[in-house]
Amino acid sequence: MLTAFTRAFRTPDLRKKILFTLFIIVVFRLGSQLPTPGVNIEAVKTLTDQAKEGGSGQVFQLVDLFSGGALLKLSVFALGIMPYITASIILQLLTVVIPRLETLKKEGQAGTTKITQYTRYLTIGLAILQATGIVAMARTGQLYQTSGGQDVLYSNDLFTIITMVVVMTAGTSVIMWLGELITDRGIGNGMSILIFTQVVAIFPAQFYGILKAKGGFVFVIVLAVGLAIMAAVVFVEQAQRRIPVQYAKRMVGRRMYGGTSTYIPLKVNQAGIIPVIFASSLTYLPQLASTLWRDNKFLNQTLAPYLTQSNPWHMAAFFGLIVFFTYFYVAITFNPTEIADNMKKYGGFIPGIRPGRPTAEYLDYVLTRITTPGALYLGIVALIPMVAFSLLNTTQEFAFGGTSILIIVGVGLDTVKQIESQLQQRNYEGFLR
């Protein structure tokens, strides 16, 4: 990986792309530290420290992760990339349900551009809703789930609240623009790079928290275990089942076409990180409800013990939801019938399998079998921070959380592959030899 970056810096045009990407990342991080107008910075810092020490900020842990800690700071980029991720997932799910979106998806580049435009509109709508909710909860003190401290806002009038909502929504729009700039003029997928940046940005504070709370010995153990887990995640993320495909020869005019052999790569983790996001959102809903309705005895007394991350029932429910959403997401994003029809249309077939329906059934059978270890793998990785909370008996964030590792490894591998592919386009030494 380091060799690829070194060679990329020696190539002038790739060096410009990498430096441009780094510049956008710096601008992105500056916006994450810039406070929203009307926010009492000292009060926010005090309440944020209290929330982290008390371990009561777990309801917004996922959103705060994707904002790089900017959510609890109420900065301009407080919403982070989460509204765009949610909008993208919703549009992807609606593509299967709404025929119009399915037609646009099949139209190629023009249809994809239209769906991207819909995603932007939905992102702005979700950003307005999320910003309104966050400002309202910060105003009433429910965001930090702590008592005491100064008022978060200098003024509680309607103009201040509207200003904060508008600024946070505009911040989300700027994040989308920065991500598209990286995609067009930089290296890698822009949105993925920004997510990667936000996740990595909170690592120093997490490491320092573990070192301060548990000492150097536990800190070294956490580093060793984290690196081992990361190596295992890299191994699984690269794993795939290759289905051989043979294309028959055919005559077009006086030319012979076809006769080539290729394969269909089916990844073990075909769903990526999406099931973890779905499961985390659902498990946080009861915690969010108990925060909003503190007088409800069922939510805050009967159900409260099961909402803590160290509770075995909570872990089991979280694991089960991840497995379910893994199968659900793979089922709606991978269509064996469509792939089998395309293969049959262009004269392709799997050796030993008849084209058409038998090919679709075979692909569905193989995909179901390899999804099982993929779902179990996602569930185990996602449970790592919860188990760490129980074993270390600490409320500090676990640096190598399941979601963090999946994002870091996935984006890192994808970016390196893109750099290597661009290097191969500019380096012909192996071909000439």
C-alpha positions as CSV (number, residue, x, y, z in Angstrom):
1,M,0.0,0.0,0.0
2,L,2.8,2.4,0.9
3,T,4.6,1.5,-2.3
4,A,1.5,2.5,-4.3
5,F,1.3,5.9,-2.6
6,T,5.0,6.5,-3.2
7,R,4.7,5.7,-6.9
8,A,1.6,7.9,-7.1
9,F,3.5,10.9,-5.7
10,R,6.1,10.5,-8.4
11,T,3.4,10.8,-11.1
12,P,2.6,14.5,-11.6
13,D,-1.2,14.2,-12.4
14,L,-1.8,11.6,-9.6
15,R,0.2,13.8,-7.2
16,K,-2.1,16.7,-8.0
17,K,-5.2,14.5,-7.4
18,I,-3.9,13.3,-4.1
19,L,-2.9,16.8,-2.9
20,F,-6.4,18.1,-4.0
21,T,-8.0,15.3,-2.0
22,L,-5.9,16.2,1.1
23,F,-6.9,19.9,0.7
24,I,-10.6,19.0,0.6
25,I,-10.1,16.8,3.7
26,V,-8.5,19.8,5.6
27,V,-11.4,22.1,4.6
28,F,-13.8,19.4,5.7
29,R,-12.2,19.0,9.1
30,L,-12.1,22.8,9.6
31,G,-15.9,22.9,9.0
32,S,-16.3,20.1,11.6
33,Q,-14.6,22.3,14.2
34,L,-16.4,25.6,13.3
35,P,-19.3,26.2,15.8
36,T,-22.8,27.0,14.6
37,P,-23.9,30.6,15.2
38,G,-25.7,30.9,18.6
39,V,-23.9,28.1,20.3
40,N,-22.3,28.5,23.7
41,I,-18.9,26.8,23.1
42,E,-17.9,26.6,26.8
43,A,-21.2,25.0,27.8
44,V,-21.0,22.6,24.9
45,K,-17.5,21.5,25.9
46,T,-18.6,21.0,29.5
47,L,-21.7,19.0,28.6
48,T,-19.8,16.9,26.1
49,D,-17.2,15.9,28.7
50,Q,-19.9,15.0,31.1
51,A,-21.7,12.9,28.6
52,K,-18.5,11.0,27.6
53,E,-17.5,10.4,31.2
54,G,-21.0,9.2,32.1
55,G,-21.3,7.0,29.1
56,S,-24.7,8.4,28.3
57,G,-24.1,9.5,24.8
58,Q,-24.6,6.0,23.3
59,V,-27.9,6.9,21.7
60,F,-26.2,9.2,19.2
61,Q,-23.0,7.1,18.9
62,L,-23.5,6.1,15.3
63,V,-24.4,9.7,14.1
64,D,-21.5,11.1,16.1
65,L,-19.2,8.6,14.6
66,F,-20.1,9.6,11.0
67,S,-19.7,13.3,12.0
68,G,-16.3,12.8,13.5
69,G,-17.4,14.1,16.9
70,A,-18.9,17.2,15.3
71,L,-22.5,16.3,16.4
72,L,-22.0,16.9,20.1
73,K,-20.0,20.0,19.3
74,L,-22.9,21.4,17.3
75,S,-20.6,22.6,14.6
76,V,-21.5,23.7,11.0
77,F,-20.9,20.1,9.8
78,A,-22.7,18.6,12.8
79,L,-24.9,16.3,10.7
80,G,-21.9,14.9,8.9
81,I,-22.4,12.5,6.0
82,M,-25.3,10.6,7.7
83,P,-28.2,12.4,5.8
84,Y,-26.6,11.5,2.5
85,I,-26.0,7.9,3.6
86,T,-29.6,7.5,4.7
87,A,-30.9,9.1,1.5
88,S,-28.8,6.8,-0.6
89,I,-30.0,3.7,1.3
90,I,-33.7,4.8,1.0
91,L,-33.3,5.4,-2.8
92,Q,-31.6,2.1,-3.2
93,L,-34.5,0.3,-1.4
94,L,-37.1,2.3,-3.3
95,T,-35.6,1.3,-6.6
96,V,-36.8,-2.3,-6.0
97,V,-40.3,-1.1,-5.1
98,I,-41.0,1.9,-7.5
99,P,-41.0,0.9,-11.2
100,R,-40.1,4.4,-12.3
101,L,-36.8,4.3,-10.3
102,E,-36.1,0.8,-11.6
103,T,-36.5,2.0,-15.1
104,L,-34.1,4.9,-14.5
105,K,-31.6,2.5,-13.1
106,K,-31.6,0.5,-16.3
107,E,-31.2,3.6,-18.5
108,G,-27.5,3.9,-17.8
109,Q,-25.7,7.1,-17.1
110,A,-28.7,9.4,-17.7
111,G,-30.9,7.4,-15.3
112,T,-28.1,7.3,-12.7
113,T,-27.7,11.0,-12.9
114,K,-31.4,11.5,-12.3
115,I,-31.4,9.1,-9.3
116,T,-28.4,11.0,-7.9
117,Q,-30.4,14.3,-8.2
118,Y,-33.3,12.7,-6.2
119,T,-30.8,11.6,-3.6
120,R,-29.6,15.2,-3.2
121,Y,-33.1,16.5,-2.7
122,L,-33.9,13.7,-0.2
123,T,-30.6,14.5,1.6
124,I,-31.6,18.2,2.1
125,G,-35.0,17.1,3.4
126,L,-33.5,14.7,5.9
127,A,-30.9,17.2,6.9
128,I,-33.7,19.7,7.8
129,L,-35.5,17.2,9.9
130,Q,-32.3,16.0,11.7
131,A,-31.0,19.5,12.3
132,T,-34.4,20.6,13.7
133,G,-34.4,17.5,16.0
134,I,-30.8,18.0,17.2
135,V,-31.3,21.7,17.9
136,A,-34.5,21.0,19.8
137,M,-32.9,18.3,21.9
138,A,-29.8,20.5,22.6
139,R,-32.2,23.3,23.6
140,T,-34.0,21.1,26.1
141,G,-30.8,19.3,27.4
142,Q,-31.8,15.9,26.0
143,L,-28.9,15.7,23.5
144,Y,-26.2,15.3,26.1
145,Q,-28.4,13.3,28.5
146,T,-26.8,15.1,31.4
147,S,-28.0,17.5,34.0
148,G,-26.4,20.7,35.1
149,G,-24.1,23.1,33.2
150,Q,-24.8,26.2,31.3
151,D,-27.4,26.8,28.5
152,V,-26.1,25.4,25.2
153,L,-27.7,28.3,23.2
154,Y,-27.1,31.9,24.0
155,S,-30.7,32.6,23.0
156,N,-33.8,30.4,22.7
157,D,-35.7,32.6,20.4
158,L,-37.1,31.4,17.1
159,F,-34.6,33.3,14.9
160,T,-31.6,31.6,16.6
161,I,-33.1,28.2,16.2
162,I,-34.0,28.8,12.5
163,T,-30.5,30.1,11.9
164,M,-28.9,27.0,13.4
165,V,-31.1,24.7,11.3
166,V,-30.3,26.6,8.1
167,V,-26.6,26.6,8.8
168,M,-26.5,22.8,9.6
169,T,-28.5,22.0,6.5
170,A,-26.2,24.2,4.4
171,G,-23.3,22.4,6.0
172,T,-24.7,19.1,4.7
173,S,-25.0,20.6,1.2
174,V,-21.4,21.7,1.3
175,I,-20.3,18.2,2.4
176,M,-22.1,16.7,-0.6
177,W,-20.4,19.2,-2.8
178,L,-16.9,18.4,-1.3
179,G,-17.5,14.7,-1.8
180,E,-18.4,15.2,-5.5
181,L,-15.3,17.4,-5.9
182,I,-13.1,14.5,-4.6
183,T,-14.9,12.0,-6.9
184,D,-14.4,14.3,-10.0
185,R,-11.0,15.8,-9.4
186,G,-9.4,13.7,-6.7
187,I,-8.7,10.0,-5.8
188,G,-11.4,7.5,-4.8
189,N,-15.1,7.9,-4.0
190,G,-15.6,11.3,-2.4
191,M,-18.3,10.3,0.1
192,S,-16.4,7.3,1.2
193,I,-13.2,9.4,1.7
194,L,-15.1,11.9,3.9
195,I,-16.6,9.0,6.0
196,F,-13.2,7.6,6.4
197,T,-11.9,11.0,7.5
198,Q,-14.6,11.4,10.1
199,V,-14.0,8.0,11.6
200,V,-10.2,8.3,11.7
201,A,-10.5,11.8,13.2
202,I,-11.9,10.5,16.6
203,F,-9.2,7.8,17.0
204,P,-6.7,10.0,18.9
205,A,-9.3,11.0,21.5
206,Q,-10.4,7.4,21.9
207,F,-6.8,6.1,22.3
208,Y,-6.1,8.8,24.9
209,G,-9.2,8.0,26.8
210,I,-8.3,4.3,27.0
211,L,-4.7,5.2,28.0
212,K,-5.9,7.6,30.7
213,A,-8.6,5.3,32.1
214,K,-6.9,1.9,32.0
215,G,-3.1,2.5,31.8
216,G,-0.4,1.5,29.3
217,F,-0.8,-2.3,29.6
218,V,-4.5,-2.3,28.6
219,F,-3.7,0.3,25.9
220,V,-1.1,-2.0,24.3
221,I,-3.5,-5.0,24.5
222,V,-6.2,-2.9,22.8
223,L,-3.7,-1.9,20.0
224,A,-2.6,-5.5,19.5
225,V,-6.2,-6.9,19.4
226,G,-7.3,-4.1,17.1
227,L,-4.6,-4.7,14.6
228,A,-5.3,-8.4,14.6
229,I,-9.0,-7.8,14.1
230,M,-8.2,-5.4,11.3
231,A,-6.0,-8.0,9.5
232,A,-8.9,-10.5,9.8
233,V,-11.4,-8.0,8.4
234,V,-9.0,-7.3,5.4
235,F,-8.9,-11.1,4.8
236,V,-12.6,-11.5,4.8
237,E,-13.3,-8.3,2.8
238,Q,-11.0,-9.6,0.0
239,A,-12.6,-13.1,0.1
240,Q,-14.9,-14.0,-2.8
241,R,-16.4,-16.9,-4.6
242,R,-15.6,-16.9,-8.4
243,I,-18.3,-18.4,-10.5
244,P,-16.8,-19.4,-13.9
245,V,-18.6,-18.2,-17.0
246,Q,-17.9,-19.4,-20.6
247,Y,-19.1,-17.4,-23.6
248,A,-19.8,-19.4,-26.8
249,K,-18.3,-18.4,-30.1
250,R,-20.6,-16.6,-32.5
251,M,-20.3,-15.2,-36.0
252,V,-21.2,-11.6,-36.7
253,G,-20.7,-10.9,-40.4
254,R,-17.3,-12.3,-41.2
255,R,-15.9,-11.9,-37.7
256,M,-15.8,-14.5,-34.9
257,Y,-16.8,-13.2,-31.4
258,G,-16.9,-14.8,-28.0
259,G,-15.2,-17.9,-26.9
260,T,-13.7,-16.2,-23.8
261,S,-13.7,-17.3,-20.2
262,T,-14.4,-15.0,-17.3
263,Y,-16.0,-15.3,-13.8
264,I,-18.7,-13.6,-11.6
265,P,-17.1,-12.5,-8.3
266,L,-19.4,-13.0,-5.3
267,K,-18.0,-11.4,-2.2
268,V,-18.4,-13.1,1.2
269,N,-19.5,-9.7,2.6
270,Q,-21.7,-8.7,-0.3
271,A,-23.8,-6.3,1.8
272,G,-20.9,-4.2,3.1
273,I,-21.6,-2.1,6.2
274,I,-25.3,-1.4,5.4
275,P,-26.7,-4.1,7.7
276,V,-24.8,-2.7,10.7
277,I,-26.2,0.7,10.0
278,F,-29.7,-0.6,9.8
279,A,-29.4,-2.7,13.0
280,S,-27.8,0.1,14.9
281,S,-30.6,2.5,13.9
282,L,-33.3,0.1,15.1
283,T,-31.6,-0.8,18.4
284,Y,-31.2,2.9,19.1
285,L,-34.9,3.7,18.6
286,P,-35.9,2.4,22.1
287,Q,-33.1,4.4,23.7
288,L,-34.1,7.5,21.8
289,A,-37.8,7.0,22.9
290,S,-36.8,6.6,26.5
291,T,-34.8,9.8,26.2
292,L,-37.8,11.7,24.7
293,W,-40.4,10.3,27.1
294,R,-38.6,10.2,30.4
295,D,-41.9,9.8,32.4
296,N,-42.8,6.5,30.7
297,K,-42.2,3.8,33.3
298,F,-42.1,1.0,30.7
299,L,-39.3,2.6,28.7
300,N,-37.3,3.9,31.6
301,Q,-37.7,1.2,34.2
302,T,-39.0,-2.1,32.7
303,L,-37.1,-1.9,29.4
304,A,-34.1,0.2,30.6
305,P,-31.9,-2.8,31.7
306,Y,-32.2,-4.4,28.2
307,L,-31.2,-1.2,26.4
308,T,-27.6,-1.1,27.8
309,Q,-25.0,-2.4,25.4
310,S,-23.5,-4.8,28.0
311,N,-26.8,-6.7,28.4
312,P,-26.7,-10.1,26.7
313,W,-30.2,-9.7,25.3
314,H,-29.3,-6.5,23.7
315,M,-26.3,-8.1,22.1
316,A,-28.4,-11.0,20.9
317,A,-31.0,-8.7,19.4
318,F,-28.3,-6.6,17.7
319,F,-26.6,-9.7,16.3
320,G,-29.9,-11.1,15.0
321,L,-30.9,-7.9,13.3
322,I,-27.5,-7.7,11.5
323,V,-27.9,-11.3,10.2
324,F,-31.5,-10.5,9.0
325,F,-30.6,-7.3,7.3
326,T,-27.6,-8.9,5.6
327,Y,-29.8,-11.4,3.9
328,F,-32.5,-8.7,3.2
329,Y,-30.0,-6.3,1.6
330,V,-28.3,-8.9,-0.5
331,A,-31.7,-10.2,-1.7
332,I,-32.8,-6.7,-3.0
333,T,-29.4,-5.7,-4.5
334,F,-28.4,-8.9,-6.2
335,N,-30.8,-10.3,-8.8
336,P,-29.8,-13.8,-10.0
337,T,-32.6,-13.9,-12.6
338,E,-31.5,-10.6,-14.2
339,I,-27.8,-11.8,-14.3
340,A,-28.9,-15.2,-15.8
341,D,-31.0,-13.5,-18.5
342,N,-28.1,-11.2,-19.4
343,M,-25.7,-14.1,-19.6
344,K,-28.1,-16.0,-21.8
345,K,-28.6,-13.0,-24.0
346,Y,-24.9,-12.7,-24.8
347,G,-24.3,-16.4,-25.1
348,G,-22.8,-17.0,-21.7
349,F,-23.2,-20.0,-19.5
350,I,-21.8,-21.6,-16.4
351,P,-20.1,-24.9,-17.2
352,G,-22.3,-27.8,-16.1
353,I,-25.4,-25.5,-15.6
354,R,-28.1,-24.9,-18.2
355,P,-28.7,-21.3,-19.2
356,G,-31.8,-19.4,-18.0
357,R,-33.7,-20.5,-14.9
358,P,-31.2,-23.2,-13.7
359,T,-28.5,-20.6,-13.8
360,A,-30.5,-18.2,-11.7
361,E,-31.3,-21.0,-9.2
362,Y,-27.6,-22.0,-9.0
363,L,-26.5,-18.4,-8.4
364,D,-29.2,-17.9,-5.7
365,Y,-28.0,-21.2,-4.1
366,V,-24.3,-20.1,-4.0
367,L,-25.1,-16.6,-2.9
368,T,-27.3,-17.9,0.0
369,R,-24.5,-20.2,1.2
370,I,-21.7,-17.6,1.1
371,T,-24.0,-15.0,2.7
372,T,-24.2,-17.1,5.9
373,P,-20.6,-16.7,6.9
374,G,-20.7,-13.1,5.7
375,A,-23.6,-12.3,8.0
376,L,-22.0,-14.1,11.0
377,Y,-18.8,-12.2,10.3
378,L,-20.6,-8.8,10.3
379,G,-22.4,-9.7,13.5
380,I,-19.2,-10.7,15.3
381,V,-17.3,-7.7,14.2
382,A,-20.1,-5.4,15.3
383,L,-20.3,-7.0,18.7
384,I,-16.6,-6.2,19.4
385,P,-17.1,-2.8,21.0
386,M,-20.0,-4.1,23.2
387,V,-17.8,-7.0,24.4
388,A,-15.0,-4.5,25.0
389,F,-17.2,-2.3,27.2
390,S,-18.1,-5.4,29.3
391,L,-14.5,-6.8,29.6
392,L,-12.8,-3.4,30.2
393,N,-15.6,-2.2,32.4
394,T,-15.3,1.3,30.9
395,T,-17.6,3.9,29.4
396,Q,-14.9,5.1,27.0
397,E,-15.4,4.6,23.3
398,F,-13.7,1.5,22.0
399,A,-11.2,2.7,19.3
400,F,-11.5,-0.4,17.1
401,G,-15.3,-0.6,17.0
402,G,-16.9,-2.9,14.4
403,T,-18.4,0.0,12.3
404,S,-15.1,1.9,12.4
405,I,-13.0,-1.1,11.3
406,L,-15.4,-1.9,8.4
407,I,-15.3,1.6,7.2
408,I,-11.5,2.0,7.5
409,V,-10.7,-1.3,5.8
410,G,-13.4,-1.0,3.1
411,V,-12.5,2.6,2.0
412,G,-8.7,2.0,2.4
413,L,-8.8,-1.1,0.1
414,D,-11.0,0.6,-2.5
415,T,-8.8,3.8,-2.6
416,V,-5.6,1.8,-2.9
417,K,-7.1,-0.3,-5.8
418,Q,-8.1,2.9,-7.6
419,I,-4.6,4.3,-7.2
420,E,-3.0,1.1,-8.5
421,S,-5.4,0.9,-11.4
422,Q,-4.4,4.5,-12.4
423,L,-0.7,3.7,-12.0
424,Q,-1.1,0.7,-14.3
425,Q,-2.6,2.9,-17.0
426,R,0.5,5.1,-16.8
427,N,3.2,2.4,-16.4
428,Y,3.8,0.2,-19.5
429,E,7.2,-1.3,-18.4
430,G,5.7,-4.7,-17.7
431,F,3.8,-4.7,-21.0
432,L,6.8,-3.7,-23.1
433,R,9.0,-6.3,-21.5
